[in-house]
């Protein structure tokens, strides 16, 4: 019999996950699912009220992550309906498995239309969709090199760069301010997306600068994502994503107000194509 995980331990785990400002939405979802799985496996009579409170907390913290919102909304509905323990556990265990193939399928669709052999590809931020693309390229032994942006302010591009070199690729790591300089020597750009609307998509701040530079230098820009992120409602302004200003400047002098925008909208007319696990998004 496994040692029972207490509700307090689960809350502590969720607070740690909620403080993550580096991982992509798929990685955060994996951590949430893992914590819930351990809790449900060791608690045949789960505390539904506590679980609802924790799901509500995560929904607020990760309100811009469509993948997380999709999972959390479904799980909250099941809690409201007081679905029995076994069905809750089955949903948690199988949710990630059902979507695990999605980023690889999106990558495969991109590679059917676009050759990356002998190309230099710029990547931005840190995304499971981009990790999947690099894994597929490694499996195919594609001769490709990458320019990875730092991705200010949290620098999650470092995490992505480590994963890429672990697959055997060469990576040039650059400051975001140098994006225009390096765009001139880039063949194409690939990035992920946190939300996709009919006219824009939402991604980590800095993505708009990448898109503008790609447009200026006439370089194709491709977006890899999945269908859970396609929405027509819940559109938010970029300013609403401001948080944790201390990352920019801790204890600034009086009269200075740091504003740390985490996500921004990018017009889709700057994008060459968007690929989902279901194929080309039109």
N, C-alpha and C positions, 0 to 999 in steps of 0.2 A: 504494500500500500504506500503510495507516494505521500510525502508530508504535505498537509493541507496548506495552500496559500491563503493567507488572510486577506480580507478586504483592504486593510491598511497597507499591506505589501503591494497589492495591486494598485492602490492609489499612488503610492510612491513611484512605482514603475511608470505610471501614466504621467506623473509630473516630470520625470526624466525625459520621457518621450516628447512631451509638450515643449520642452526647452530646446529640442533639436532644431537648429537653424541651418544645418548643412546638408542633411540627407534629402533625397527626392521623395515624392509622395509614395512611391511604391515601397521604398525602404522603410518609411515611417509606418505604412500599413502593415508591413511584415512584422515590425516590432509590436504593434498593437495586437495583431492576431496571435502572436506568440504568447504575450502576456495573458490574453483572454483564454487561450487554449490551456495554459497551465492552471489558471484559476478554475475553469470549469471541470478539468480533469480531476481535480482534487476536492471539488465542492459539489457533491450531488444535489445539494439544496442551496443554490446560489442566492445571494442577496440581490433581488431584482431592483429595489430602490437604490441601492448603492451603485449598481451597474448603470442605471439610467442617469444618475448624477454624473458618473464618470464619462459616459458617452456624450452627455451635454457639454461637459468641460472640453473634451477633445473636439467637439463640433465647433466650438467657439475659437479655440486655438488654431485649428486647421480649416477655417471657413473658406479659404481660397483653393483648397486641394479637392478637386472634384472626385478623385478616386476615393479619398478618405470619406468624403461626404456621402458618397454612394453606399459604402460599407456601413458607416455609422447610422445613416438614416434607416437602412434596412434592419439593422440590429435593434435600434430603438423601437421600431414598429413591432418587432417580435417580442420585445420586453413588455410593451404596452398590452399586447395580446396575451401576455403571460404564457408564451410558448414553453413547453416543458424542457427540462434540462437536456435531454438527449438530442432534441431537435436544434437547440441552441448550439450545442457542441458540434453537431454535424455541419451546421451552417458555417461556423468559425473555421473548422478544419478544412472544408472543401472550397470556401470562397477563393482563397489565394490560389489553390490548385486549378480552379476553373479559369482564372485570368492569367496564370503564369506564362502561358504561351503567347499572350497578346503582343508584347513588345517585339518578340522574335518574328511573329507573323508580319507585323508592320515593317520591320527591317527587310524581310524577304520581298515584300511588295515594292519597297523602294529600290532594292537591288535588281529587280526585274526591269526597271525602267532606267536606272542610272548606274553607270559603271564607275567604280571607285579605284580601279586598278591604276597604279602609278599616279594617283591624285594626292593633293595636299588638302586636307579637310579641316575647317575650323569648327570647333565645338564650344558651346557656352553652357555655363552652370554645371549641374550634376544631375543626371537623369537616368533612370533605369532603361528608358527607351534607347538612349545612346550607348549604355553598357551592352544591351542586347545586340545592337548593330555591330559594335566592335567584336563581340564574341562570334557573331556569324562571319565577319570578315576574317577573324583568326582561324576559324574552322576551314574556311575556303583558301587559307594561305594567301590572301590578297595583299599585294604590295601597295600599301597605303601609309601615309604619315599624317600626323595630326598637329594642329595648332590649338592648344587648350587655353581658354581665357581664365584668369584668376577668379572672376565672378565676385565682385565687391558687394557687400562689405565682409561677408562671412568667409569668403575664400574657398567655397566648396569645390571649385575647379581643381584644387589640389587633390581632393579625394578621387575625383574622376581620372585625373592624370595618373595617379598611382595604379588604378585598375587597368588603364590602357597599357601602361608599360609592362604590367604583369602578364598581359596577353602577347607581349613581344613586339609591340609597335614603338616607333620613335615618336616622341612628343616634344614639341616646342611650347614652353609655358610662358604666357605673356600677361602683362598688366592690361586691364580693360582699356586704359587710356591709349594703348598702342594698337587697338583694333584696326583703325583705318590704315596704319602703316603696314600691318601684316596682311590686311585684306587684299592688297595689291598682288601678293604672291600666293594667295589662296585660290584653289580651283572651285570650291563650293563650300557651303555652310550647312550644318545640320544641327538642329536644336529640338528640345522637347517642348511641351506645352502643358500648363496646369488647367486651363479652361479654353474652350474653343467656341466662339460665337460666329454668326454668319458673316460678320464684317471684320472682326478682330480676333486675336487670341491673347490670352494672358500668360505671361511667363516671368521668370526672375528679372528684376530691374537690371537694365543693361542690354536686354534682348532687342529693344527698339534701336539702340545705337548700332548693334550688330547688323540689324536688318537694313538700316539706312546706309551703312558703309557698303554692304553687299550690293544694294541697289545702285549706289554711286559708281562702284567699280564693275557693275554689270556681272556680278557673280550669282549663280543660282542659290536660293535658300530653301531648304527642305525642312519640314517639321514632322517629327515622329511622335505619335500619341496613341490613345485608344478611345473607343466610342463612349466610355463613361464620362469623358471630359467634354463632350459636345453638348452644349446647352443653348437655349434661346432665352432663358430667364436668368435671374440672379446676377445680372450684370452689375459690376461694382466699379467705382472710380478708382484710379490709381492712388489718390490721396488717402483713400480708406484703408489701404494696405500698410500705412505707416505704423511702425512699431519699433520698440527697443532702440530709441535714439542714442542711448549710451554707447552702442557699438560704433557710431560715428565719432562721438566726442563725449567722454565721461567728464562730468562736472565742468561744463563750459562756462566762460565768464558771463556775467549778467548782461542781457541784451542779445545774446546769441542763442538761437533756437535750432538745434539739430533736427532734421526731419529725415528719417530713414525709411524710404519707400521700398517695400520688399518685392512687389510685383507691379508690372506695367502692361498696358495694352499695346499690341503691335498690329497695325492694319494688315489685313490678309492680302491686300493688293501688292504688298512687298514680298509675298511668299510665292515661290515657284509652284510648290505642291505640298499638300498635307497627306500623310499616309497613316492609316489606322490598321488595326488587326483585320478589318474587313476589306481593306484595299484603299484606293485613292478616294479622298473626300472631295466631293464636288459641290 
